[in-house]
Amino acid sequence: MQFKKVGFPLFIFLILYWMVAIFLIIFLLSLGIAFVFYLKNGNEFYFDFFKESTYSLSKAIPGGSILGVGIWIKARLQERKDSKTSVK
């Protein structure tokens, strides 16, 4: 997806993108850890999808929001800097 301008659509995109990315990273890491314990112990595979999903979501929402807003602010400042240097 190509954004021509640093505006509100990019703001929403960055927040949602990083929320999803952090959610998937945490969820897949916890699934991988459960799988390693399953292979090591040989017992039944215990993974509570609902509990791990809510845990991952509780970490992804604030983390993705802060990261998305921070990247958007950096892009906004860079756009202002580039526009000021091109005017001179």
JODACOR-V332512 format. One record per residue. N is the residue number from 1. RES is the residue in one small letter. SS is DSSP state (hx for helix, st for strand, lp for the rest). PHI is phi in whole degrees, -180 to 180 (none if undefined). PSI is psi in whole degrees, -180 to 180 (* if undefined). Layout:
N/RES/SS/PHI/PSI + N/RES/SS/PHI/PSI
This chain:
1/m/lp/none/129 + 2/q/lp/-109/124 + 3/f/lp/-105/130 + 4/k/lp/-80/-29 + 5/k/lp/-139/149 + 6/v/lp/-84/98 + 7/g/lp/-137/-161 + 8/f/hx/-64/-40 + 9/p/hx/-61/-39 + 10/l/hx/-66/-38 + 11/f/hx/-58/-51 + 12/i/hx/-65/-43 + 13/f/hx/-60/-46 + 14/l/hx/-64/-41 + 15/i/hx/-64/-49 + 16/l/hx/-66/-40 + 17/y/hx/-60/-48 + 18/w/hx/-74/-29 + 19/m/hx/-63/-47 + 20/v/hx/-65/-42 + 21/a/hx/-63/-47 + 22/i/hx/-67/-40 + 23/f/hx/-58/-49 + 24/l/hx/-65/-39 + 25/i/hx/-62/-49 + 26/i/hx/-66/-44 + 27/f/hx/-64/-46 + 28/l/hx/-70/-33 + 29/l/hx/-65/-44 + 30/s/hx/-68/-35 + 31/l/hx/-66/-41 + 32/g/hx/-64/-40 + 33/i/hx/-65/-42 + 34/a/hx/-63/-38 + 35/f/hx/-68/-39 + 36/v/hx/-64/-44 + 37/f/hx/-64/-35 + 38/y/hx/-64/-45 + 39/l/hx/-68/-37 + 40/k/hx/-73/-42 + 41/n/hx/-91/-28 + 42/g/lp/77/4 + 43/n/lp/-80/-169 + 44/e/lp/-70/155 + 45/f/lp/-81/112 + 46/y/lp/-110/114 + 47/f/lp/-149/114 + 48/d/lp/-89/101 + 49/f/hx/-62/-41 + 50/f/hx/-66/-46 + 51/k/hx/-64/-44 + 52/e/hx/-70/-33 + 53/s/hx/-67/-44 + 54/t/hx/-67/-37 + 55/y/hx/-64/-46 + 56/s/hx/-63/-40 + 57/l/hx/-67/-37 + 58/s/hx/-67/-25 + 59/k/hx/-91/-31 + 60/a/hx/-76/-35 + 61/i/hx/-64/-54 + 62/p/hx/-70/-39 + 63/g/hx/-66/-45 + 64/g/hx/-68/-35 + 65/s/hx/-65/-48 + 66/i/hx/-65/-44 + 67/l/hx/-66/-44 + 68/g/hx/-63/-44 + 69/v/hx/-65/-41 + 70/g/hx/-64/-43 + 71/i/hx/-67/-38 + 72/w/hx/-64/-43 + 73/i/hx/-63/-42 + 74/k/hx/-63/-42 + 75/a/hx/-66/-38 + 76/r/hx/-65/-44 + 77/l/hx/-65/-39 + 78/q/hx/-66/-39 + 79/e/hx/-64/-42 + 80/r/hx/-65/-41 + 81/k/hx/-64/-43 + 82/d/hx/-66/-38 + 83/s/hx/-71/-33 + 84/k/hx/-71/-37 + 85/t/hx/-74/-28 + 86/s/hx/-78/-22 + 87/v/hx/-75/-36 + 88/k/lp/-68/*
